[in-house]
Amino acid sequence: MTGSRAKSAPLAETPERGHGKGIALFIIASCQLMVVLDITIVNIALPHIQTSLGFSTENLSWVINAYTLTFGGLLLLGGRLGDILGRRRVFVFGVLLFVLASLLGGLSQESWQLLAARALQGVGGAIASPTALSLITTTFREGPERNRAFGVFAAVSAGGSAIGLLAGGLLVEWLDWRWVLFVNVPIGLLIALATPRYIKESERHAGHFDLLGALTSTLGMVLLVYGFIRASEDGWTDALTIGAFVGAVVFLLVFLAVERRSRQPITPLHMFGDRNRAGAYGMMLSLAAAMFGMFFFLTLFVQNILDFSPLRAGLAFLPVSVIIAISAGLASQFLPRWGPKPFMVVGAILAAVGLGWLTMTDVDSTYLGSILGPILVFGFGMGMQFVSLTLMAVSGVAPREAGAASGVLNATQQVGGSLGLSILVTVFGTASRNEATDQIPRFLAEATPAQQLEFRRTGELPPPWGDQVLASGVSSAFVAAAVFSVVAALIALLVIQVRSSDLDRLRGGGAAGLPDAGGAGGSDAAEGAPDGGRADSGVPTRERGAGEGPPPPG
């Protein structure tokens, strides 16, 4: 592992402004939205990208995977970079790297150029995203102020996927597929220019970069995701599928060994000793799988069966973004009264109900009659979830580990989404093949000679037989997605525990002697804090138990 010592630097003197914190939150939320929506904004543009750059159908999936794998795989290191080098400067660097990669991607003339640019985008996002979440703890005081900030952050995190689909539809239909990448350039530059003016630098903590831990965790997660993707295409007995899983296990075991022996690991394993934090990570893993699956399969359904245009398909998901924002706002307002657990349980159940409702979709379904209601129920539940999970995952973390804690939260979302989607695609493929077995005899009995000739050439059933196959696969995938949400509800019910002291902190009544907000500095963090207490690294703050242990030596 390569060592890199960073001395504590004085905080930047940023003058107080009447709307300074509002602008700071807007900057942080805009960055998170840009990073999150880039996972889905490209989806609607894929057919145009395939035609323009000559991708094969199999390789086209890597336009998505190149981003999500590097993004999810490097989030842990991204959070650690902010802890050691200063979160503001690392945040700006990540944004600028994301901007450069977006520009290169939009200018791509060959398929390999676009894939390289998408991977570089993932690196930039992995640096910027966990640092953005950490900046909330250094900018906003504990209590209602920070609750509202977390609510906004959670809303854009949860709604970014739907907004990406809408933006992708607009840009592809009105401009060109390259603008789904070019659009990040002016937005990112504005964020980078405004950040030094409205966001203070955090204290730099002396430490080492755990490069071996970052490398082994990234390779392990990449191979694990690849194994599921490969299994969905070539089966579980395929040699490369088995090899990928074996390699993933080896690298992840090495990663655990490295983290246990490292003085300053990128993932302090004692964080998982807190049952609430471990439960929040488990819930995020399951819910992200359900959310990625919902957007992916509904996009297929509305475009291939309901014949929606790219723009209309994007508009179809706009109500999800609206209801998530409303739900997240309501949850952040009522959290101090009821605590996070009721929202975590009810939110996961609502998500399961919405997905269960979607299992009834078929070739005769309509958007208003069969899709709008379920996605509104699902979105309302997810909005409640993301606020509560964000608060729970970063609670009680030592200041120098705030970046690592938020990195794990983001990593579980991306890796959970990628792994879960691969599992759902496998379920979809199995159900589709079974339905095709029933539909092919009917097709051969009813199809015209021209249709039969085209089927022999392509191997694809035309409508209405092909629509039946797709609808059956999508319905089965929603069953599996609903199971993921039920698992999340059980974790919330059986694992999560909230005490009266946690509720006190949510109401802004912190205790003296708590660590400052992620290194924001004692006087700055405490300024205006209730009861003279200092801002904590997350809310609610739990009493540190033996399972958590001390922070790594600096």
ABEGO torsion letter per residue (X at the ends): XBBBBBBBBBBBBBBBBAAAAAAAAAAAAAAAAAAAAAAAAAAAAAAAAAAAAGBBAAAAAAAAAAAAAAAAAAAAAAAAAAAAAEAAAAAAAAAAAAAAAAAAAAABABAAAAAAAAAAAAAAAAAAAAAAAAAAAAABBBEAAAAAAAAAAAAAAAAAAAAAAAAAAAAAAABBAAAAAAAAAAAAAAAAAAAAAABBBBBBBBEBBBAAAAAAAAAAAAAAAAAAAAAAAAEAABAAAAAAAAAAAAAAAAAAAAAAABABBABBAAAAABAAAAAAAAAAAAAAAAAAAAAAAAAAAAAAAAGBBAAAAAAAAAAAAAAAAAAAAAAAAAAAAAEAAAAAAAAAAAAAAAAAAAAABBAABBAAAAAAAAAAAAAAAAAAAAAAAAAAAABGBBAAAAAAAAAAAAAAAAAAAAAAAAAAAAAAAAAAAAAAAAAAAAAAAABBAAAAAAAAAAGBBBOAAAAAAAAAAAAAAAAAAAAAAAAAAAAAAAABBBBAAAAAAAAGBBBBGBBBBGGAEAAAAABGBBGGBBBBAEOBBBBBBAAAEBBBBX
